[in-house]
Amino acid sequence: MNTNEHPKAREAREKSAIRTFGKEKIKHAIATHGVHFFALGRYTFCYRVDKRNVLEISSAIRHPSDKHDSHTGKMVALRRFAAANRMHLRMPNDVKSPREFLEYTFGE
């Protein structure tokens, strides 16, 4: 660490390290817990197929005046999923995929 480093540069480096750590958390959750992410408009969903046609879902909602950042949405949805703040929804049998179901259910 450079002691003559500008405070803004140090802050940027710390934020970058935190974001990289968050990306590793997301990769780990996908690989070990079978979760998936899906962004639809202002919503970001973290979901897992619990049974054949039952989904466990948590979500993050972006404020309309905020710019879209998929990483932040994924981290918030994953944090809620890990804290068991999720709901179970049964998909109809004629729906082909969870993403199609989420688009139909939560589409604007």
C-alpha positions as CSV (number, residue, x, y, z in Angstrom):
1,M,0.0,0.0,0.0
2,N,1.3,3.4,-1.0
3,T,1.2,5.9,1.9
4,N,1.1,8.8,-0.6
5,E,-2.0,7.4,-2.3
6,H,-4.8,9.8,-2.9
7,P,-7.8,9.1,-0.6
8,K,-10.2,8.9,-3.7
9,A,-7.9,6.3,-5.3
10,R,-7.8,4.3,-2.1
11,E,-11.6,4.5,-1.8
12,A,-12.0,3.3,-5.5
13,R,-9.7,0.4,-4.9
14,E,-11.7,-0.7,-1.8
15,K,-15.0,-0.4,-3.6
16,S,-13.5,-2.5,-6.5
17,A,-12.4,-5.2,-4.0
18,I,-15.9,-5.3,-2.4
19,R,-17.5,-5.6,-5.8
20,T,-15.1,-8.4,-6.8
21,F,-15.9,-10.2,-3.6
22,G,-19.6,-9.8,-4.3
23,K,-19.2,-11.3,-7.8
24,E,-17.4,-14.3,-6.2
25,K,-20.4,-14.7,-3.8
26,I,-22.8,-14.8,-6.7
27,K,-20.7,-17.4,-8.6
28,H,-20.5,-19.5,-5.5
29,A,-24.3,-19.4,-4.9
30,I,-24.9,-20.4,-8.5
31,A,-22.5,-23.2,-8.4
32,T,-23.3,-24.7,-5.0
33,H,-27.0,-23.8,-4.3
34,G,-28.5,-23.9,-7.8
35,V,-29.9,-20.4,-7.8
36,H,-30.5,-18.4,-11.0
37,F,-30.9,-14.7,-11.6
38,F,-33.4,-12.9,-13.9
39,A,-33.8,-9.1,-14.4
40,L,-37.2,-7.8,-15.7
41,G,-37.7,-4.1,-15.8
42,R,-37.1,-2.7,-12.4
43,Y,-37.1,-6.2,-10.7
44,T,-34.2,-8.6,-10.2
45,F,-35.1,-12.1,-9.1
46,C,-33.1,-14.7,-7.4
47,Y,-34.8,-18.1,-7.8
48,R,-34.4,-21.8,-7.4
49,V,-36.6,-24.7,-8.6
50,D,-37.6,-26.3,-5.3
51,K,-39.6,-29.1,-6.8
52,R,-40.7,-29.9,-10.3
53,N,-43.0,-26.9,-10.6
54,V,-42.5,-24.9,-7.4
55,L,-40.1,-21.9,-7.4
56,E,-38.4,-20.3,-4.4
57,I,-38.1,-16.6,-5.3
58,S,-36.7,-13.5,-3.7
59,S,-36.5,-10.1,-5.4
60,A,-34.9,-6.7,-5.5
61,I,-36.8,-3.6,-6.8
62,R,-34.8,-0.7,-8.2
63,H,-36.1,2.8,-7.5
64,P,-37.2,4.5,-10.8
65,S,-34.7,7.3,-10.4
66,D,-31.7,5.0,-9.9
67,K,-29.7,3.8,-12.8
68,H,-29.7,0.1,-13.6
69,D,-26.9,-1.9,-12.0
70,S,-27.4,-5.7,-12.4
71,H,-24.7,-6.5,-9.9
72,T,-26.4,-4.5,-7.1
73,G,-29.8,-6.1,-7.9
74,K,-28.3,-9.6,-7.8
75,M,-26.5,-8.9,-4.5
76,V,-29.7,-7.6,-2.9
77,A,-31.9,-10.4,-4.2
78,L,-29.2,-13.0,-3.2
79,R,-29.0,-11.5,0.3
80,R,-32.7,-11.7,0.7
81,F,-32.7,-15.3,-0.6
82,A,-30.0,-16.3,1.9
83,A,-31.9,-14.7,4.7
84,A,-35.0,-16.9,3.9
85,N,-37.0,-13.8,2.7
86,R,-38.5,-15.7,-0.2
87,M,-41.8,-16.9,-1.4
88,H,-42.8,-20.2,-3.0
89,L,-44.9,-20.0,-6.2
90,R,-46.3,-22.9,-8.1
91,M,-45.9,-22.7,-11.9
92,P,-48.7,-24.0,-14.1
93,N,-47.8,-27.3,-15.9
94,D,-48.0,-25.7,-19.3
95,V,-45.3,-23.1,-18.6
96,K,-42.0,-24.1,-20.3
97,S,-39.4,-22.4,-18.0
98,P,-39.2,-20.4,-14.8
99,R,-38.1,-17.3,-16.7
100,E,-41.3,-17.5,-18.9
101,F,-43.3,-17.8,-15.7
102,L,-41.6,-14.8,-14.1
103,E,-42.1,-12.7,-17.3
104,Y,-45.8,-13.6,-17.3
105,T,-46.4,-13.0,-13.6
106,F,-44.3,-9.9,-13.0
107,G,-44.2,-8.3,-16.5
108,E,-45.3,-4.7,-16.7
